[in-house]
Amino acid sequence: MNQDKPKKHPRRDKDVRTVEQTSLKSIPAMIHTTNKDGKIVDVSDVWLLEMGYTREEVLGRAVIDFLSPVSRRSAIENGLPEFYHKGSCQNIPCAFIKKSGEIFEVLLSANAERDEDGRLIRSCTVLTDVTEISRLENERSASEHLCRQLMKGMLNGFALYEVVIDKDGQPVDCRFLEVNPAFEKIIDFTVEQIIGKTLLELLPSTERYWIKTFGQVALSRQAVRFENYSAEFDRHFDVHAFSPFERQVAVVVTDITERRRAEIQIRHSEELFRRTFDQSPIGAAMVGLDYRFLKVNQELCRITGYQAEELLALEFTDITYPDDLPLDLRYAKRLVLGEIDFYEMDKRYIRKDGRVVWVRLSARLIRDSEGTPLYFLPMIVEIDDRKRLEEEKDVQLELFGLISEKSDLKKMLDGVVCFLKDYSRVDAIALRLSVSSVEATYNSVGFPAEFIARENALGSQTHQNRLAALHYIEQHINDATYDIPFTLFTKGGSFYTHSSSQLFLQRDILQIPFDIRKHCREVIYESILLVPLRVGDNFLGLIQLYHKNKTHFSRDYILFMERLAGHTSVAILQRLAEETLKIKQAELKEMNAALKILIRNREEDLLEHDRGILVNIRQLILPGIERLKLGSLDLQQKSQLNILESNLETISSPFAQKLSSVHSALTPALIEVADMIKKGLTNKEIARILGISVKSVETYRKRIRERLNLKNTKVNLRAHLLSID
């Protein structure tokens, strides 16, 4: 140690040495140690708690007794031989069986300790529960940016291939689509030399086995993991291949040649503990009783954004979110008093860059053999994405509820503006709605009265001028006219600036009228966000958010606001459609009422016309026929006169009119015969009057019965006709 440096914490080195000699029992992680025969000799309390066993039930038993059948077989055939040879393994997926019979999936990392002759003395294994991680990964889609960063930072080689298929559907080659730096080192080519080339073009001596295996994975979409020797490189590789998309195969390659040859010498339990601590996939630290960091691992540095040296100069209270600190301190004090063995809680850290990050904290107090408290041992897992998704889900559900409660468009917009202001914690917010079918509206909360007055004066009170102003803003948002370093246009069409005072000093902004620029500068809203309200290409308006501090809007926040604006836009269109439908329904109702009046008047006119015709027949024509009968007529003239009289009586008969209206299938000739049958005339009399044969009258009778649905019934035709009258 550098003697020139001030010794701020005289107990730190002593504490660290004591930690490294402490039993695994009190470590808040799943850890067990085994002897040379693979029998468990020590195990942590967390291991026992998770597995459901007592210490007596575990000690002396072989580790493989607790593995699932599949994991046990894999360990016996591959895992254990490799571990004994190499002396370590890291993040090996396997499944343990709890005492309850439940399968418990973990990642296994282990290191072996050997004697001077290289013989294995004991080993220490750390188990990491991946059950919750798997569930969270299934609930949210992976971010492309994070995936690329992970791929670039992977120690393992990664390559994405497109499988080349011949005309028979068989894989004949693989084309490189993407590789990471580790893969470049493995094959000793740069990414520029690799991408776009096929495997055989780049490495002509490649064995057929690789192409065949990758092709089977791409075609069957079934992942495989295998180890194989490559003569091209004279090295052994551990390969995990899976198909993320059709006819594509992603390959994670680990060069295990050196790993097989190397032997890791672990001579003391303190070194084993240190490696476990430093390489833990979760954040870990040793914190003194004065709450100052004594030791931190790399994962905790990543989570908090601090370098290790920076964290060692801080207390955990310095980076804890103020609202979470009282509960954290209360738990810590209970640990020291011995009231609890460990505690867990969701809390927030304030990163070095000022961003707040959510974590899951599990902490235990480490004591010496006499029970004296030494230091806190917290384990930290980042859950920021989970918390953000939960918060966004709650906000969207609350917005949906607000929208569904408000049937009136104006009330809905007022509710949305107030809701968004409360959620976004801005100083002021406005919602400009401009749709051709309605009057332009302006809803706002938080602006000074003089700002609103100036805004109305600048925007004009006329509908057309407001439309023009909104379309002017929309055009610049779509075209991204103001491309300035501190101004961003998102793919969703939103515009924001972190510093409006600098924005309005730019030359490119001078095309905006002076009075508008002066108006914005006077209010000094530094952070401005404009989010378009649109559905497809249909622009409805803008949501405008203002804050007096710079850099108030994060990118995640802007993207979420765009989603909320999308939900609001759909609701606006729905309300507009409902209002339009109401107007159309009212217009249709008026048209129906007018049409009914028109039809009724027309029917009355037709009835009046028919009554006039009937009156003329009965008062003028039929009396004239009676007078003609009194004259001297021959037999043929009398017959024709009778036919004329019968037809006129049929036309003017209420029975004929009713029969024609009820049974439209009856022809005028059938109606004439039916009228005579109703009057009681025989077939001969009807035949004589009509000048037809009796057989024809019988045919008419059959047709009338058919048209009146009396065929094959015993109903008397004349009686039925009388019932109609």
C-alpha positions in Angstrom: 0.0 0.0 0.0 1.2 3.5 -0.8 2.3 4.9 2.6 2.0 8.5 1.2 -1.8 8.2 0.8 -3.9 9.3 3.9 -5.3 6.3 5.8 -9.0 7.3 5.9 -10.3 3.9 7.1 -7.9 2.1 9.3 -10.2 -0.9 9.7 -10.8 -1.5 5.9 -7.9 -3.9 5.3 -8.6 -5.8 8.4 -12.3 -6.0 7.5 -11.5 -7.3 4.0 -9.1 -10.0 5.3 -11.7 -11.1 7.9 -14.4 -11.3 5.1 -12.3 -13.6 3.1 -12.0 -16.0 6.0 -15.7 -15.9 6.9 -17.8 -19.0 6.5 -20.1 -19.2 3.5 -23.0 -19.5 5.9 -23.7 -15.8 6.1 -23.1 -14.8 2.4 -26.3 -13.6 0.8 -25.9 -15.7 -2.3 -26.3 -19.4 -3.3 -22.8 -20.8 -2.7 -21.5 -24.2 -1.7 -18.1 -25.9 -1.4 -17.3 -29.5 -2.1 -14.3 -31.8 -1.3 -12.3 -33.8 -3.8 -15.1 -36.4 -4.0 -17.7 -33.9 -5.0 -19.4 -34.1 -1.5 -20.8 -30.8 0.0 -18.8 -29.6 2.9 -20.2 -26.1 3.4 -23.2 -24.2 2.1 -24.7 -20.7 2.5 -28.0 -20.0 4.2 -29.4 -18.6 1.0 -28.7 -21.9 -0.7 -30.6 -23.8 2.0 -33.4 -21.3 1.9 -33.9 -21.5 -1.8 -33.6 -25.3 -2.0 -35.7 -26.0 1.1 -33.2 -28.2 2.9 -31.6 -28.1 6.3 -27.9 -28.0 6.6 -27.8 -31.6 8.0 -29.7 -32.9 5.0 -27.2 -31.4 2.6 -23.7 -31.8 4.1 -21.9 -34.9 3.0 -24.1 -35.5 -0.1 -22.9 -35.3 -3.6 -23.9 -32.2 -5.6 -25.2 -34.2 -8.5 -27.8 -35.7 -6.2 -29.6 -32.4 -6.3 -29.5 -32.0 -10.1 -32.4 -32.8 -12.5 -31.9 -36.0 -14.5 -31.0 -34.1 -17.7 -28.5 -31.8 -15.8 -27.1 -34.8 -13.9 -26.4 -36.7 -17.1 -24.9 -33.7 -18.7 -22.6 -33.1 -15.7 -21.4 -36.7 -15.6 -20.8 -36.9 -19.3 -19.3 -33.5 -20.0 -19.3 -31.0 -17.2 -17.4 -32.8 -14.5 -14.7 -34.2 -16.7 -14.1 -30.8 -18.2 -14.1 -29.1 -14.8 -11.6 -31.6 -13.3 -9.3 -31.1 -16.3 -9.6 -27.3 -16.5 -10.3 -26.3 -12.9 -13.1 -23.8 -13.5 -16.4 -23.2 -15.3 -18.6 -20.1 -15.6 -22.3 -19.5 -16.2 -23.2 -23.1 -17.0 -27.0 -23.5 -17.3 -28.4 -26.3 -15.2 -31.4 -27.3 -13.2 -31.5 -28.2 -9.5 -34.4 -30.0 -7.8 -35.7 -28.4 -4.6 -36.9 -30.5 -1.7 -40.4 -29.7 -2.8 -39.7 -31.3 -6.2 -39.8 -27.9 -8.0 -37.3 -27.4 -10.8 -34.9 -24.5 -10.0 -33.0 -23.1 -13.1 -29.6 -21.5 -12.3 -26.3 -20.4 -13.9 -23.4 -22.3 -12.3 -19.9 -20.9 -11.9 -17.2 -22.8 -10.1 -13.5 -22.7 -9.3 -11.2 -25.6 -8.1 -8.3 -25.4 -5.6 -5.4 -27.8 -6.2 -2.4 -28.9 -4.1 1.2 -28.5 -5.1 1.0 -31.7 -7.1 -2.0 -30.4 -9.1 -4.5 -32.6 -7.4 -8.0 -31.2 -6.7 -8.5 -30.5 -3.0 -11.9 -28.7 -3.0 -14.0 -26.4 -5.1 -16.4 -23.5 -4.6 -19.6 -23.1 -6.7 -21.9 -20.0 -7.0 -25.4 -20.5 -8.3 -27.4 -17.6 -9.8 -31.2 -17.9 -10.0 -32.3 -17.1 -13.5 -36.0 -17.9 -13.1 -37.1 -14.2 -12.6 -34.7 -13.1 -15.3 -36.3 -15.4 -17.8 -39.8 -14.2 -16.9 -38.9 -10.6 -17.3 -37.2 -11.3 -20.7 -40.3 -12.9 -22.0 -42.4 -9.9 -21.0 -40.5 -7.3 -22.9 -38.8 -7.2 -26.2 -35.0 -6.8 -26.3 -33.7 -3.4 -27.4 -31.8 -3.6 -30.6 -29.2 -1.0 -29.4 -28.6 -2.9 -26.2 -28.3 -6.2 -28.1 -25.7 -4.7 -30.4 -23.7 -3.3 -27.4 -23.9 -6.7 -25.7 -22.8 -8.4 -28.9 -19.8 -6.0 -29.2 -18.9 -6.4 -25.6 -19.1 -10.2 -25.5 -16.0 -12.1 -24.8 -17.4 -14.9 -27.0 -17.4 -14.7 -30.7 -20.7 -14.0 -32.4 -21.7 -14.3 -36.0 -25.0 -14.1 -37.9 -25.2 -16.1 -41.1 -27.7 -16.3 -44.0 -27.8 -20.0 -45.1 -27.4 -20.4 -48.9 -29.8 -23.1 -50.3 -29.4 -24.9 -53.6 -32.3 -25.8 -55.9 -32.9 -29.0 -54.0 -33.3 -27.1 -50.7 -30.0 -28.3 -49.3 -27.6 -25.9 -47.5 -24.4 -25.3 -49.5 -22.9 -22.3 -47.9 -23.4 -19.6 -45.3 -23.1 -15.8 -45.9 -21.9 -13.5 -43.1 -24.4 -10.9 -42.1 -22.9 -9.6 -38.8 -20.0 -10.4 -36.5 -18.6 -9.0 -33.3 -15.0 -8.0 -32.5 -14.3 -11.3 -30.6 -15.3 -13.2 -33.8 -13.0 -11.1 -35.9 -10.1 -12.1 -33.6 -11.0 -15.8 -33.8 -10.9 -16.0 -37.6 -8.3 -13.2 -38.0 -10.3 -11.1 -40.5 -11.7 -7.6 -40.2 -15.4 -6.9 -40.3 -15.0 -5.2 -43.7 -13.4 -8.3 -45.1 -16.1 -10.6 -43.5 -19.5 -9.0 -44.1 -21.2 -10.1 -47.4 -18.8 -13.0 -48.0 -19.7 -16.6 -47.7 -18.0 -19.0 -45.4 -16.4 -20.9 -48.3 -15.3 -17.7 -50.0 -13.5 -16.5 -46.9 -12.3 -19.9 -45.6 -12.2 -22.4 -48.6 -10.9 -25.3 -46.4 -13.9 -25.2 -44.0 -15.2 -28.7 -43.2 -18.6 -29.6 -44.6 -19.8 -30.4 -41.1 -20.1 -26.7 -40.2 -22.2 -25.8 -43.1 -24.4 -28.8 -42.8 -25.0 -28.2 -39.0 -25.7 -24.5 -39.5 -28.1 -25.3 -42.3 -30.0 -27.8 -40.2 -30.4 -25.3 -37.5 -31.7 -22.6 -39.9 -34.1 -25.0 -41.7 -35.4 -26.7 -38.5 -35.3 -23.6 -36.3 -34.0 -25.9 -33.5 -31.1 -24.6 -31.4 -28.1 -26.8 -30.9 -25.0 -26.6 -28.7 -21.9 -28.6 -29.5 -18.1 -28.7 -29.3 -16.0 -29.4 -32.4 -12.5 -29.2 -33.7 -11.7 -26.9 -36.7 -8.8 -28.0 -38.8 -8.9 -24.6 -40.5 -7.7 -23.0 -37.3 -6.3 -26.0 -35.4 -8.5 -25.1 -32.4 -11.5 -26.4 -30.5 -14.6 -24.4 -30.2 -17.8 -24.5 -28.0 -20.6 -23.5 -30.4 -24.2 -22.5 -29.5 -26.3 -22.1 -32.7 -29.9 -21.0 -33.0 -32.1 -19.5 -35.7 -33.5 -16.0 -34.9 -35.1 -15.6 -38.3 -36.0 -17.8 -41.2 -33.0 -19.1 -43.1 -30.7 -17.4 -40.7 -28.5 -18.9 -38.0 -26.8 -17.0 -35.1 -23.7 -18.6 -33.7 -22.0 -17.9 -30.3 -18.4 -19.3 -30.5 -16.1 -19.8 -27.6 -12.5 -20.8 -28.2 -12.0 -23.5 -25.5 -8.5 -24.5 -26.7 -6.7 -22.4 -24.1 -9.4 -23.1 -21.5 -8.7 -26.8 -21.8 -4.9 -26.3 -21.7 -4.9 -23.9 -18.8 -5.1 -24.7 -15.1 -6.4 -22.2 -12.7 -4.6 -22.4 -9.3 -6.6 -21.3 -6.4 -4.6 -21.8 -3.2 -6.6 -20.0 -0.5 -10.3 -19.5 0.3 -9.8 -15.7 0.3 -8.7 -15.8 -3.4 -11.8 -17.9 -4.2 -14.1 -15.5 -2.5 -12.4 -12.5 -4.2 -12.9 -14.1 -7.7 -16.5 -15.0 -6.9 -17.1 -11.4 -5.7 -15.4 -9.7 -8.6 -16.9 -11.9 -11.4 -20.4 -12.0 -10.0 -23.1 -11.3 -12.7 -24.9 -9.1 -10.2 -23.7 -6.0 -8.4 -21.9 -6.6 -5.1 -20.2 -4.5 -2.5 -18.8 -4.6 1.0 -20.1 -1.7 3.0 -18.6 -0.6 6.4 -20.7 0.0 9.5 -20.2 3.7 8.7 -22.0 3.0 5.4 -18.9 3.7 3.3 -18.0 1.4 0.4 -15.1 -0.9 1.2 -15.1 -2.9 -2.0 -17.2 -2.9 -5.1 -17.4 -5.1 -8.2 -17.6 -4.1 -11.8 -21.3 -4.8 -12.2 -22.1 -2.3 -9.4 -19.9 0.2 -11.2 -21.9 -0.3 -14.4 -25.2 0.1 -12.6 -24.2 3.3 -10.8 -22.0 4.8 -13.6 -19.1 5.4 -11.2 -15.6 4.1 -11.3 -14.5 1.8 -8.4 -12.2 4.4 -7.0 -15.0 7.0 -7.0 -17.4 4.6 -5.2 -14.8 3.8 -2.5 -14.8 7.5 -1.6 -18.6 7.6 -1.1 -21.2 6.2 1.3 -24.2 4.2 0.0 -26.4 7.0 1.3 -24.7 9.4 -1.1 -26.1 7.6 -4.2 -29.4 6.4 -2.7 -32.6 8.2 -3.8 -33.8 10.4 -0.9 -37.3 8.9 -0.7 -35.8 5.4 -0.3 -33.1 6.2 2.2 -35.2 6.1 5.5 -36.4 2.5 4.9 -32.9 1.4 3.8 -31.3 2.9 7.0 -34.1 1.4 9.2 -33.4 -2.1 7.8 -29.6 -1.6 8.2 -30.0 -0.7 11.9 -32.2 -3.8 12.5 -29.4 -5.9 10.9 -26.9 -4.5 13.3 -29.2 -5.1 16.3 -29.7 -8.7 15.2 -33.5 -8.3 14.7 -33.3 -9.6 11.2 -30.8 -11.8 9.3 -31.1 -10.1 5.9 -33.5 -7.8 4.0 -34.6 -7.2 0.4 -36.2 -4.1 -1.1 -36.7 -2.3 -4.4 -34.8 1.0 -4.3 -33.4 3.7 -6.5 -29.8 4.8 -7.0 -28.8 8.2 -8.4 -26.2 7.5 -11.1 -23.2 9.6 -11.7 -24.9 11.1 -14.8 -27.9 12.1 -12.6 -30.2 9.5 -14.0 -32.3 7.5 -11.5 -32.0 3.7 -11.8 -34.2 1.1 -10.0 -32.4 -1.9 -8.4 -33.4 -5.0 -6.3 -31.3 -4.9 -3.1 -30.5 -8.0 -1.0 -28.3 -7.3 2.0 -26.9 -9.3 4.9 -24.6 -8.3 7.8 -21.4 -10.2 8.1 -20.2 -11.0 11.6 -17.0 -12.5 13.0 -16.8 -15.8 14.9 -17.8 -14.0 18.1 -20.8 -12.3 16.5 -19.3 -8.8 16.2 -20.6 -6.9 13.2 -18.0 -6.5 10.5 -19.6 -5.0 7.4 -22.7 -5.2 5.2 -22.7 -7.4 2.1 -25.3 -6.1 -0.4 -26.2 -7.8 -3.7 -27.8 -5.5 -6.3 -29.7 -6.5 -9.5 -30.8 -3.7 -11.9 -34.6 -3.7 -12.5 -34.8 -0.3 -14.2 -36.5 -1.7 -17.4 -39.0 -3.7 -15.4 -40.0 -0.7 -13.3 -40.2 1.6 -16.3 -42.5 -0.8 -18.1 -44.7 -1.2 -15.0 -44.9 2.6 -14.7 -45.7 3.1 -18.4 -48.3 0.4 -18.2 -50.0 2.1 -15.2 -49.9 5.5 -16.9 -51.4 4.1 -20.1 -54.2 2.3 -18.3 -55.0 5.5 -16.4 -55.1 7.5 -19.6 -57.4 4.9 -21.2 -59.7 5.1 -18.2 -59.8 8.9 -18.5 -60.5 8.8 -22.2 -63.3 6.3 -21.8 -65.0 8.3 -19.1 -65.2 11.5 -21.2 -67.7 11.3 -24.0 -67.6 15.0 -24.9 -64.5 15.9 -26.9 -63.8 19.2 -25.1 -64.0 17.6 -21.7 -61.8 14.8 -22.8 -59.1 17.2 -24.1 -59.2 19.2 -20.8 -58.8 15.9 -18.8 -55.9 14.7 -21.1 -54.0 18.0 -20.7 -54.3 18.0 -16.9 -53.3 14.3 -16.7 -50.3 14.7 -19.0 -49.1 17.8 -17.0 -49.3 15.8 -13.7 -47.4 12.8 -15.2 -44.7 14.8 -17.1 -44.0 17.3 -14.3 -43.6 20.1 -16.7 -44.2 23.8 -15.9 -46.8 24.2 -18.7 -48.6 22.2 -21.3 -50.9 22.9 -24.2 -52.9 20.9 -26.6 -53.7 22.4 -30.0 -56.3 20.6 -32.0 -57.0 21.6 -35.6 -59.3 19.4 -37.7 -61.1 20.6 -40.8 -64.4 19.3 -39.5 -64.3 21.2 -36.2 -63.3 24.6 -34.9 -59.6 24.8 -33.8 -59.2 24.4 -30.1 -56.5 25.4 -27.6 -56.4 23.7 -24.2 -53.6 24.7 -21.8 -52.5 24.4 -18.1 -49.7 26.2 -16.3 -49.1 29.2 -18.6 -49.1 32.8 -17.2 -52.1 34.8 -18.2 -49.9 37.2 -20.3 -48.5 34.2 -22.2 -52.0 33.0 -23.2 -53.0 36.5 -24.2 -49.9 36.9 -26.4 -50.4 33.3 -27.8 -53.9 34.1 -28.8 -52.9 37.4 -30.3 -50.1 35.8 -32.3 -52.1 32.9 -33.4 -55.2 35.0 -34.4 -58.7 34.1 -33.4 -59.8 33.0 -36.9 -60.2 29.4 -37.7 -58.2 29.6 -40.9 -55.3 31.4 -39.4 -55.0 28.8 -36.6 -55.1 26.1 -39.2 -52.3 27.8 -41.1 -50.2 28.1 -38.0 -50.5 24.5 -37.0 -49.8 23.3 -40.6 -46.7 25.6 -40.6 -45.4 23.9 -37.4 -46.2 20.4 -38.8 -44.3 21.2 -42.0 -41.1 22.1 -40.1 -41.5 19.0 -37.8 -41.9 16.7 -40.8 -39.0 18.3 -42.7 -36.7 18.6 -39.7 -35.8 22.2 -40.8 -33.9 23.2 -37.6 -31.1 20.6 -37.5 -29.1 22.1 -34.6 -26.9 20.1 -32.2 -29.0 20.7 -29.2 -32.3 20.1 -31.1 -33.6 16.7 -32.0 -36.3 15.4 -34.4 -37.4 11.9 -33.6 -38.6 9.3 -36.1 -42.1 9.7 -34.6 -42.2 13.3 -35.8 -41.6 15.0 -32.5 -39.4 18.1 -32.0 -37.6 19.1 -28.8 -34.9 21.4 -27.7 -32.9 21.4 -24.5 -32.1 25.1 -24.7 -34.6 27.4 -26.5 -32.5 30.4 -25.5 -29.7 29.1 -27.7 -32.2 27.9 -30.4 -33.6 31.3 -31.0 -30.1 32.8 -31.5 -29.4 30.6 -34.5 -29.4 32.1 -38.0 -31.6 29.2 -39.3 -34.3 30.2 -36.9 -34.5 33.8 -38.2 -37.2 32.9 -40.6 -39.6 32.7 -37.7 -41.3 36.1 -37.2 -39.6 38.4 -34.7 -42.7 38.8 -32.5 -43.0 35.1 -32.0 -39.2 34.7 -31.2 -39.5 37.6 -28.8 -42.6 36.1 -27.2 -40.8 32.7 -26.6 -37.6 34.3 -25.3 -39.5 36.4 -22.7 -41.1 33.4 -21.0 -37.7 31.5 -20.9 -39.0 28.0 -21.3 -35.7 26.2 -21.9 -36.9 22.7 -22.6 -39.6 22.5 -25.3 -41.2 19.4 -26.6 -43.7 19.3 -29.5 -45.4 15.9 -30.0 -47.7 15.6 -33.1 -51.2 14.3 -32.7 -51.7 12.1 -35.8 -53.2 8.9 -37.0 -51.3 7.7 -40.1 -51.0 10.7 -42.4 -53.9 12.5 -40.7 -52.5 15.4 -38.7 -54.8 16.5 -35.9 -52.7 18.9 -33.9 -49.9 19.1 -31.3 -49.1 18.5 -27.7 -46.8 21.2 -26.4 -44.8 20.7 -23.2 -42.6 23.4 -21.6 -40.1 23.4 -18.7 -37.9 26.2 -17.5 -34.9 23.9 -16.8 -32.6 22.7 -19.6 -32.4 19.0 -20.6 -35.7 18.1 -18.9 -36.8 15.6 -21.5 -35.1 12.2 -21.8 -35.3 10.2 -25.0 -37.3 7.4 -23.3 -39.7 10.0 -22.0 -40.2 11.5 -25.5 -40.8 8.1 -27.1 -43.4 7.3 -24.4 -45.1 10.7 -24.9 -45.4 9.8 -28.6 -47.2 6.6 -27.6 -49.5 8.5 -25.3 -50.1 11.0 -28.1 -51.0 8.1 -30.4 -53.6 6.8 -28.0 -55.0 10.3 -27.6 -55.2 10.8 -31.4 -57.2 7.6 -31.9 -59.6 8.8 -29.1 -59.9 12.2 -30.8 -60.8 10.6 -34.1 -63.3 8.4 -32.4 -65.0 11.4 -30.7 -65.0 13.3 -34.0 -66.6 10.2 -35.8 -69.2 9.9 -33.1 -70.1 13.6 -33.4 -70.2 13.3 -37.2 -72.4 10.2 -36.9 -74.8 12.1 -34.6 -75.1 14.9 -37.1 -75.7 12.5 -40.0 -78.3 10.6 -37.9 -80.2 13.9 -37.2 -80.1 14.8 -40.9 -81.3 11.3 -41.9 -84.1 11.5 -39.3 -85.3 14.8 -40.8 -85.1 13.4 -44.3 -87.1 10.3 -43.2 -89.8 12.5 -41.7 -90.0 14.6 -44.9 -90.2 11.5 -47.0 -93.0 10.0 -44.9 -95.1 13.2 -45.3 -94.5 13.2 -49.1 -95.6 9.5 -49.4 -98.7 10.1 -47.3 -99.7 13.1 -49.4 -99.1 11.0 -52.6 -101.3 8.2 -51.2 -104.1 10.6 -50.4 -103.9 12.0 -53.9 -104.2 8.6 -55.4 -107.1 7.6 -53.2 -108.9 10.8 -54.1 -108.3 10.1 -57.8 -109.6 6.5 -57.4 -112.7 7.7 -55.5 -113.5 10.1 -58.4 -113.3 7.3 -61.0 -115.6 5.0 -58.9 -118.1 7.8 -58.5 -118.2 8.5 -62.2 -118.6 4.8 -63.0 -121.5 4.4 -60.6 -123.2 7.7 -61.2 -122.7 8.1 -64.9 -121.6 5.0 -66.7 -123.7 2.2 -65.0 -127.0 4.2 -65.2 -126.3 4.7 -68.9 -125.9 1.0 -69.4 -129.2 0.3 -67.6 -130.9 2.8 -70.0 -129.4 1.0 -73.0 -130.8 -2.3 -71.8 -134.3 -0.9 -72.0 -133.8 -0.3 -75.7 -134.3 -2.8 -78.6 -131.1 -4.8 -78.7 -130.3 -8.1 -80.3 -129.0 -11.0 -78.4 -125.3 -10.4 -79.2 -125.6 -6.7 -78.2 -127.2 -7.6 -74.9 -124.5 -10.2 -74.2 -121.7 -7.6 -74.9 -123.6 -5.0 -72.8 -123.8 -7.5 -69.9 -120.0 -8.2 -70.2 -119.3 -4.4 -70.1 -121.6 -4.0 -67.1 -120.0 -6.9 -65.3 -116.5 -5.6 -65.9 -117.4 -2.1 -64.7 -119.0 -3.5 -61.6 -115.9 -5.6 -61.0 -113.6 -2.5 -61.3 -115.8 -0.5 -59.0 -116.4 -3.4 -56.6 -114.7 -3.0 -53.2 -114.4 -6.8 -53.2 -112.3 -6.7 -56.4 -110.1 -3.9 -55.0 -109.6 -5.8 -51.7 -108.9 -9.1 -53.5 -106.4 -7.5 -55.8 -104.5 -5.8 -52.9 -104.5 -8.9 -50.7 -103.7 -11.4 -53.5 -101.5 -9.6 -56.0 -100.9 -12.9 -57.8 -104.5 -12.8 -59.2 -104.8 -11.5 -62.7 -107.8 -9.2 -63.8 -109.4 -12.1 -65.6 -109.2 -14.3 -62.4 -110.6 -11.5 -60.3 -113.5 -11.1 -62.7 -114.4 -14.8 -62.5 -113.9 -14.8 -58.7 -116.4 -11.9 -58.4 -119.0 -13.9 -60.3 -118.4 -17.0 -58.2 -118.9 -14.9 -55.0 -122.2 -13.7 -56.4 -123.4 -17.3 -56.8 -123.3 -17.7 -60.6 -122.9 -21.2 -62.0 -120.2 -22.3 -64.4 -122.7 -22.2 -67.3 -123.9 -18.7 -66.4 -120.3 -17.5 -66.1 -119.4 -19.1 -69.5 -122.4 -17.5 -71.2 -121.6 -14.1 -69.8 -117.9 -14.3 -70.7 -118.5 -16.1 -74.0 -116.2 -18.9 -73.1 -116.6 -22.7 -72.6 -117.6 -24.3 -69.3 -114.3 -26.2 -69.3 -112.5 -22.8 -69.4 -114.5 -21.6 -66.4 -113.5 -24.8 -64.5 -109.8 -24.1 -65.4 -110.2 -20.5 -64.0 -111.7 -22.0 -60.8 -108.6 -24.3 -60.3 -106.2 -21.4 -60.9 -108.1 -19.2 -58.4 -107.8 -22.0 -55.7 -104.1 -22.4 -56.4 -103.5 -18.6 -56.1 -105.5 -18.5 -52.9 -103.6 -21.5 -51.5 -106.8 -23.6 -51.4 -105.5 -26.4 -53.6 -106.0 -29.9 -52.1 -108.2 -28.5 -49.3 -112.0 -29.0 -48.7 -112.6 -25.3 -48.3 -115.6 -24.0 -50.4 -114.3 -21.4 -52.8 -117.5 -19.2 -52.7 -117.5 -19.2 -48.9 -113.8 -18.3 -48.8 -114.4 -15.4 -51.3 -117.3 -14.2 -49.1 -115.0 -14.2 -46.0 -112.5 -12.0 -47.9 -115.3 -9.4 -48.6 
